[in-house]
């Protein structure tokens, strides 16, 4: 009898970003989520996620949770900061957590500002996942610096 499959332990949630590949390359076409976001905050958070030793997903205000290889069809401008841009609802995020098996992780680290924290908390409400937001109370500049320091510590 083989042992049960190993429980995934760590998931890092990286917020999407305003800067996207189509800003500089309008003809880029459908692009993998990991390559679609090009701004410095996304780049710093992606590096943290890749070096943290677990799995990672991107939290898009338009599409919800995306795996790095998921294709984004083209440019969009949706944000959790402005309801008028019609961001994905918390109910849809909760369904994605279950459908994608994100609720099987024992620890989830959320990166990003308060809007992304609120979305992640709502998405994982009612699960046994332990959520942590190590940089949530910092402004953008200090958050990027703290994230870079943490990543450098894994050298």
C-alpha positions as CSV (number, residue, x, y, z in Angstrom):
1,X,0.0,0.0,0.0
2,X,1.5,3.3,-1.0
3,X,1.5,6.3,1.4
4,X,-1.1,9.0,1.0
5,X,-0.1,11.9,-1.2
6,X,1.8,14.6,0.6
7,X,-0.3,17.5,1.8
8,X,0.8,20.7,0.1
9,X,2.1,23.0,2.7
10,X,2.8,26.5,1.4
11,X,1.0,28.7,-1.0
12,X,2.0,32.3,-1.7
13,X,-0.6,34.7,-3.2
14,X,0.9,37.4,-5.4
15,X,-1.2,40.4,-6.3
16,X,-1.5,41.3,-9.9
17,X,-0.3,44.6,-11.1
18,X,-1.4,47.6,-13.0
19,X,1.6,47.4,-15.4
20,X,1.1,44.7,-18.0
21,X,2.9,43.4,-21.0
22,X,0.4,45.0,-23.4
23,X,1.4,48.5,-22.1
24,X,4.7,48.2,-24.0
25,X,3.8,45.4,-26.4
26,X,0.2,45.9,-27.5
27,X,0.4,43.0,-30.0
28,X,1.7,40.5,-27.4
29,X,-1.6,38.5,-27.5
30,X,-2.6,36.0,-24.9
31,X,0.2,35.8,-22.3
32,X,0.9,33.5,-19.3
33,X,-0.1,35.2,-16.1
34,X,3.4,35.0,-14.7
35,X,4.7,37.0,-17.7
36,X,1.7,39.4,-18.1
37,X,2.4,41.6,-15.1
38,X,5.5,43.7,-15.5
39,X,5.6,46.3,-12.8
40,X,8.2,46.4,-10.0
41,X,5.8,45.4,-7.2
42,X,4.8,42.3,-9.1
43,X,8.4,41.5,-10.0
44,X,9.5,41.7,-6.3
45,X,6.5,39.7,-5.1
46,X,7.0,37.0,-7.8
47,X,10.6,36.6,-6.8
48,X,9.5,36.2,-3.1
49,X,6.9,33.6,-4.2
50,X,9.3,31.6,-6.4
51,X,12.0,31.5,-3.7
52,X,9.6,30.8,-0.7
53,X,9.7,27.1,-1.5
54,X,6.0,26.4,-2.1
55,X,3.5,27.0,-4.8
56,X,2.2,30.3,-5.9
57,X,-0.8,31.9,-7.5
58,X,-1.6,35.4,-8.7
59,X,-4.7,37.2,-7.4
60,X,-6.2,39.1,-10.3
61,X,-9.0,41.6,-9.6
62,X,-10.5,40.6,-12.9
63,X,-10.0,36.8,-13.1
64,X,-9.4,35.8,-9.4
65,X,-6.8,33.2,-8.7
66,X,-4.5,32.4,-11.6
67,X,-1.8,29.8,-11.8
68,X,1.4,31.2,-13.3
69,X,0.9,29.4,-16.6
70,X,-2.8,30.4,-17.0
71,X,-3.3,32.5,-20.1
72,X,-4.6,36.1,-19.9
73,X,-6.3,36.9,-23.2
74,X,-5.3,40.6,-23.3
75,X,-5.1,43.9,-21.5
76,X,-7.6,44.9,-18.8
77,X,-7.9,47.6,-16.0
78,X,-9.7,46.1,-13.1
79,X,-8.9,46.8,-9.5
80,X,-10.2,45.9,-6.0
81,X,-9.7,49.5,-5.1
82,X,-12.5,50.8,-7.3
83,X,-15.8,48.8,-7.4
84,X,-16.7,50.7,-10.6
85,X,-14.1,48.5,-12.4
86,X,-16.2,45.4,-11.6
87,X,-13.6,43.3,-9.7
88,X,-14.4,39.6,-9.2
89,X,-16.7,39.0,-6.2
90,X,-15.7,37.3,-3.0
91,X,-18.2,34.5,-3.6
92,X,-16.5,33.7,-6.9
93,X,-13.1,33.8,-5.1
94,X,-14.4,31.3,-2.5
95,X,-15.5,29.0,-5.3
96,X,-12.1,29.2,-7.0
97,X,-10.4,28.3,-3.7
98,X,-12.4,25.1,-3.5
99,X,-12.3,24.3,-7.3
100,X,-8.5,24.9,-7.5
101,X,-7.8,23.0,-4.3
102,X,-6.2,26.0,-2.7
103,X,-7.9,25.1,0.6
104,X,-5.6,22.0,0.9
105,X,-2.6,24.1,1.8
106,X,-1.8,24.4,5.5
107,X,-0.3,27.8,5.2
108,X,-1.0,30.7,2.8
109,X,1.1,33.8,2.6
110,X,-0.7,36.8,1.1
111,X,1.2,39.7,-0.4
112,X,-0.1,43.0,-1.4
113,X,-2.1,45.8,0.1
114,X,-5.3,45.9,2.2
115,X,-7.6,45.3,-0.7
116,X,-5.8,42.1,-1.6
117,X,-5.7,41.1,2.0
118,X,-9.5,41.6,2.3
119,X,-10.0,39.6,-0.9
120,X,-7.8,36.7,0.3
121,X,-9.4,36.7,3.7
122,X,-12.8,36.5,2.2
123,X,-11.7,33.8,-0.3
124,X,-10.4,31.5,2.4
125,X,-13.1,32.2,5.0
126,X,-14.4,29.0,6.5
127,X,-11.3,26.9,5.5
128,X,-8.7,25.6,7.9
129,X,-6.0,27.4,6.0
130,X,-3.6,29.5,8.2
131,X,-3.3,32.9,6.5
132,X,-0.4,35.2,7.0
133,X,0.2,38.7,5.6
134,X,3.8,39.5,6.6
135,X,3.9,43.0,5.0
136,X,0.3,44.1,5.1
137,X,0.6,47.0,7.4
138,X,3.4,48.7,5.4
139,X,3.1,51.3,2.6
140,X,4.2,50.2,-0.9
141,X,7.9,51.4,-0.7
142,X,8.6,49.8,2.7
143,X,6.7,46.7,1.6
144,X,8.9,46.3,-1.4
145,X,12.0,46.8,0.7
146,X,10.9,44.3,3.3
147,X,10.0,41.7,0.6
148,X,13.4,42.1,-1.0
149,X,15.1,41.7,2.4
150,X,13.1,38.5,3.1
151,X,13.9,37.1,-0.3
152,X,17.6,37.9,0.0
153,X,17.6,36.0,3.3
154,X,16.9,32.8,1.4
155,X,20.0,33.4,-0.7
